[in-house]
Amino acid sequence: MNRRQFLQQAATLSATAASLPFSGCESDSRRAQGPRKTLFKISLAEWSYHNALFAKKMSHLDFPVVARRDHGIDAIELVNQFFMDQATDRTYLAEFKRRCAGEGVSTLLIMCDDEGNLGDPDSNQRRQAVRNHHKWADAAQYLGCHSIRVNAETEGVGSFEEQQKRAADGLHELTVYCGNLGLNCIVENHGHLSSNGAWLSGVMRLINLPNAGTLPDFGNFSLGDGTWYDRYKGVAEMMPFAKAVSAKSYDFDARGNCIETDYRRMMKIVLDAGYHDWLGIEYEGEHLPERDGVQATLVLLNRIRTGTGVSP
């Protein structure tokens, strides 16, 4: 199969599968009761188009249109880096909200970076980082999000337990602020200790608030210095606290399987944890154009969701 045929098949499969609930093997009596509940829902993370956005070939305001018209996806996850100066600009946010409404697209969360370390060794810097995130929580509430996604960076200072306590301290304060807005404050495995599933789940236990949670990412398990945490173990450790999940993908084989992550194995972990909410596609590969990589991930997830499986 050449590349053109692969993409044509992917588009057809995606359009068909997106409209179908999970079927699997059902009895006649079960089918008579109507379709089963969908196993999970699919959203699109804005980072999937980071190359186009950084190159100014696409604007942040275009994102909901691309999600709906190019991929048939009606829920999106934003990245603050692509509208860094507009967090408090209600005119801009209102225009983005208008475009989402026009496409029938909902905004689920804002991924927040570059606002300071919530586990900073300096307590004053930690407090400042919390305050820096307030504007994004306010913007998320205005856009109708359920969460902001933040990082648990500690600068690597102190013991395993000391860094847990500092991260929990900053995150607890921010989570309280988010709770007052009706939002979750969720943490992604995003490098260093945050990519250690045992460490991050321990931080969640220290915070001990119902709106604190995790966003397990299938691919972000680099601990630094060339060391990697086991991705399947890490996701399993974070899933009890998950309020969103990132379906990270890089490369695909000729059968449409993700090369670096066994999606069947990973999705079994996710579903066995009782999670049936949003899976955010986050394509970060280099061999397929961004649009094609998103589509390939969408097809793969839909095969799992509809019970048609994934070719071994």
N, C-alpha and C positions, 0 to 999 in steps of 0.2 A: 504494500500500500504506500503510495507516495504522500507527500505532505498535504497536497491539495485534497486528496481523497480522505485523508485522516481528518482534516478540519471540517470537511463537508459532513462526514459521518458524525463527528463530535457535535456539530450544530444540530443535526437531526435528532440524535439521541437525547441531547440536552432539552430540546423543545418538547420532546415527547415525555421524557421522564419527569420534568419539572411539574407537569400537570397531574402526575399520578401519586397516590398514597402508597405506603409500603404494602406489598401484597403477600410475598412469601407463599407458603403452602397453607391454604385455608380450606376449611370444610365448607360444604354447601350451606350448612346452618349458619356458619359464621358469616359467609358472604351475604346471606339473606338479611343479616342485621345491618348491612351497610359497610362501607369501607372502614378499615382499621385506622386508628390515629396515626398520623405521620410519625416516623421514627425520630426525625429531627428536622429543623428548619435551616435554610441556607441563606446566609448573608454574605456581603462582600466587603472586605477591609480595604480602605483607601490605599494602604501601602502597596497593594498589588499593582498600582499604577504610579509608583514613586518615580520611575525614570521619566515618564511622560510629564509628570507634574513638576519635577525639578527642572526639566528642560523647557518648561513653559509651552509644551505642545498640547497641554490640557490644563484647565484651571480647576480649582477646588469647586467652583460653582457648577462645572460640567459633570462632576462625579455622579450625582443621582441620575442624571440623564443617561450616562454611559451604563450604569448598573442596570437600569430598566431596559433601555432600548437595545443594548448590545448583548446582554446576558439574561434578560428576563428575571432579574433579581430585584426584589422589592424591599430589601432592608440593607442598610449600610452602616459601616463602622468608620468613623472619621479619625484622622491623624492631625493633631494640632499644628504640626510643622507646616502644613499647607495653608493655614490661615492664622499664622502666629500673631499677626498684628490686628486681627479682627475679633478677638475673644470678647471684647466689651463693646463692639460696634453693632448696635442693635439694628441699624439699617441694613448692614451687610448680612447679619444673621437672619433677618426677616426675609431678605431676598433668597437666601439659601433655603429657608423653610418653605417659601413659596414654590421654589422649583421642585422640592421634594413632594409637596402636595400635588403639584401639577402632574407628576409622574406616578403618583401613588406609592411613593417610597417612604419608609419610616427610618428614622435615625436612631440607632441603638445605643451607641456609646462614642466617647471621644478618647482616643489614645493620647496621653499627655507625656511629652518628653521635654527635656531641656528646661526644667523649672526648679532645679536644685535637688539635693539628695534628702529624701525623707528619713534616711537613717544616718545623717551626717554626724560625725563625732562631736562637732560643736553644736551645743543645744540651741544657740541663737540662730545658726545657719539652718538647723532642722526646723525651727519655728518659722523662719522666713520661707523655706521650701513649702511648708504647709500653706502659708498665706499666698504664695505664688500660684498654687493650684486652685485657689478659691474661684478665680475668674472663669476657669474651665468648668468647674462644677456649676456655676451660675449659667454659663452658656449651654451646658448639657441639659439642664432643667428647661431652659427656654426652648431648646430644639426637641424636647420630648424624649430624651434618652433615658435608659434605665441605669446607666453607670458611667463613671469615668474610669479609664484604665491608667494606672500609675506604675512607677518602678520602685523597687525596694533597694536602692543603692546605699551602701554603707562605707564606701571608699576602702573597704578591706581592712579597716582598723579594728583591732580587738579580736577576742576569741569568737568561736562559732556562736556561743550563747550570748556574749556581749553584743554582737552584731544583730542577733535576733531581737534582743530587748530594745536596742536603739531603733531598729526598723519598725517594731511594733509600736513604739512610743509615737513616732511621727505619723504613722499610718492610723493609729487610733484617733489622734486629734483630727486628722483630715476626714476620717470615716464618720466621726460625729457631725462634722460640718455637712458632709454629704447627706447624712441621715435626715438632717433638718430640712433638706431640699427634696426628700423623697428619692434619693439616689443611692446606688451601691458604690463602694470604692473597691475596685478589684485590681489585683496585682498579677502581672504576667511574668513568667520565667524569662528573664531578659539579660542573662549573662551573670557570671561570677556566682556568688552564693545564691542569688535568686533562682538560678537554674538547678540548684540542689533541691529536689522535691521534698526531702525530709526537713531541710531548713525552712523552706517557705511554708510548708504545712504547720510547722512549729510556730512561725510568726502569726499565722491565722489563729491558732489556739490562744496565743498571748493576747491578741486584740479582742477576741471573744465578743464580737458584735454581729448581729444578724445581717447587717448590710455590708460586712467585710467579706471579701471572697477572692478567688483566683480566676485567672484566665489562662488555662493550660495551652501552651503553644506546642504543636507537634515537633518543631524543629529547633527551638532556642535552648539548647542544653550545653552550651560551651561554658566550662568553668574557668577558662583562661589557661594559658601556658600549654595549649594543645590537649588539654584534658576535657573529656566529655562525660556527662552524666547519662545514664541509660534512659533514653526517651520514654520507653514504655513504663519503666518503674516510676519515673518522674511524673508522668501524666496520671498514673494510678494513685500516686500520693497526693496529688493536687485536686483530683476530681471530687472528693467529698466537700470541697469548698467552692467548686466551680459555679460561676454565674454567667460564663461565656466560655467558648472554646475556639481556638484558632487552628484552622486546618491549613497548616503551612505546607507548601509544595515547592519543589525546585525543578526536578526533571522527571520525564516519563519514558517508559519503554514503548516498544512498538505495539503492545497490547493495551496501552493506556494506563498502566499501573505506575504509581509513584515509585521512583527508584529508591529514594533515601528512607522512606517510611512505608511500612506494611500497613496500608490503610484498613484492611480487614481486621488485623490484629489490634490496631489502635482504636478503631471504632467499636470493637467489642469491649475494650476497657471503658470507653466513654459511656456506652449504653448500659453495660453491667452496673455502672455507678448510679443508674437511674436518671441519667441526663437525657432529656429529649427536647432541648431548647435550641438556640441558634448555634450553628457552626459557621464561623466566618472564614471564607476563602481568603488566603493570603499567599498569593503566588510571588515568589522571589527568585525565580530562575533566570538564566541568561540564554538558554538555547532556543526557547520559544519567545516570540514577541509577547508582551504583557497580556494583550487581549486573548491570544491563543492559549497562553498558560492558564489564565483564569478559566477559560472555557474547558480546557482539559481537566482541571480540578473539579469543575462543576459536573462534568460527565461522570467522573469517577465517584463523586459523592452520590449522585443520583442513582448510579448502579447499585450502590449499597442501600440507599434509601428505598428503592423500589423492589429490592429483593432479587434483582437480576444478577447480582454478584459481580465479581471482578475476575477477569481471566487470570489464572495462575501463570 
